Amino acid sequence: MNQRSVLQISRLARVQDALSAFPGCTSRAGLARAASALLVFLICSGWWPNSQASPDSSKHVQPVYGAGPSTRIAALFFDHFNELAQAEGTKFVVPERSTKHAGGIRASAKYLFGRTGRPLTQSEKAQGKFEIYLGRVPVGFVTGVDVQLPPLTPADVRRIFSGEVSNWSELGGPDAPVMLVGREKTEASLTVLSRHFPVLLDAEYEATLKRDHSLVNFLKSPSGRAAIGYGALANFTGLNVVELRGVSLGVELGLVVDEANREHPLVRSVREFAHSPKWREIINSSGYLPAANLD
């Protein structure tokens, strides 16, 4: 039995002893169930210590919570960083569950890092936060399962979203009416794409969706088989991603850190690795784009 298991059993026994003072908790089975439920509650409510022993008892776990779009690139980064001597006995873990961009900012007050879903705004930086860019997640356009198009130019995209193109056959696609699917105004992919295609902001959409996975499901449904939308390309595996000539666009994503931790040894080491040629080589070979800005 490892050290972590012994510690957990000891904690459970202490909780059982405490619960035995209450009526209704008299049997061993009843005590065990009540103590287990209380222990789960304490962990989930944040009462349990933030620093958790990892299966390797020589290391401590630091979770990195935050936005969904940065999950994969952050996991890739820390998979490599954890192997470095600079990790100094700490293991960083990137949970798949999204707590959104705002959740990443909140997490940076409790842990060393949170994950961003877009670059920080000036008002967010004014809260005493700064960011470490990891790279750019490619964004672009995707069509429903019935629409396969030849490579398009930026001018073609503008014609589509302005309503000038009403049938996919006009661009070498099937004989089907064009259906436009938009995103919420605060969506990071729309922010990036609209800088190059302002027409996206004023387009007449037949549907507006919140998340990439909602768009994926819609494009696969009977209603969306001839539609076009946009978002993070990594989330569109198996769909008809539009090849765009002459333009490579991406949302800059990374980590948010509290200014109070700027000079923390691990924060300095993470910044150095994020700026290193080795990390640039890794992201280039993994389908991401290098960060345009270096913090």
Secondary structure, DSSP 4 states (H G I P E B T S, - for coil): --HHHHHHHHHHHHHHHHHTTSTT--SHHHHHHHHHHHHHHHHHTT-S-SSEE-SSTT-EEEE-EE-GGGHHHHHHHHHHHTTSGGGTTEEEE--SS--HHHHHHHHTTTSS-EE-SSPPPHHHHTTTEEEEEEEEEEEEEEE-TT-----B-HHHHHHHHHTS--BGGGGTS-S-B-EEEEE-TT-HHHHHHHHH-THHHH---SEEESSHHHHHHHHHSGGGTTEEEEEEGGG-TTSEEPPBTT--EEEEEEEEEEGGGTT-HHHHHHHHHHTSHHHHHHHHTTT-B--SS--
